[in-house]
């Protein structure tokens, strides 16, 4: 089976990804795996961490540190 977002996105793809609110993501995760909310919270924490890392990487490149 091939998933739509199977590959790791580039920083540009990450910042231009479709947007869903936290409630939608958390609910979808909990429904998909039949969880009580713990895994949904974990997924949100992962997404927040990934967003911060992508932002730091973008700012690092923007300020010319990758040249």
N, C-alpha and C positions, 0 to 999 in steps of 0.2 A: 504494500500500500504506500502511496506517495502522499505526503502531507503538503499543504499549500505553503507553510512556513517552515519547512524542514531544514533548510540551510541557515547557517548563521548569517544574519543580515550585516551589511556594511553599516558604518555610522550614518551615512546619508539615508539608507533604507530604513534604519531604525527610527530616525527623526521624522521620516515621512510615512511611517506605518499608519494603518487605519487606527482610529482612536476609539476606545471603549472606556467607559468609566469603571472605576474600581468595583462598584457593586455588580456590574454586568460580568466582569471577569471572575470575580470571586464566586458568584452564583453559578456560572458555567462550570468552573472547576469542581465545585462541590456536587453539582448534579452529575457531571461526567464520571466521577469516581465514587459517588454515594457517600460523601463525607459530611461531617457535622459542622464544618467551617474551618477547621484547623488547617487543612491543606490549602484552602482558598486564601487564607491569610498568608501562608508561606509563599504562595505564588505571587501575591502582591508585593511581599518583601523582596523577592527575587527581581521582579520587574523594576521596582524602585532602585535597587542596587545597580541593575544593568543600565538604567537611564542615567544615573549619576556617573557611571564609568564611561558611557558613550559621550556625555557632556564634557567630562574631563579630557578625554581623548580629542574631541573636537576643538576645545579651547587650546590644548597643547599644540595642535597642528595650526590653528588659526594664528597663534602668536609666533609662528615660524620656528618652532622647536624641532620640526621634522625635516627641515631643509638641509 
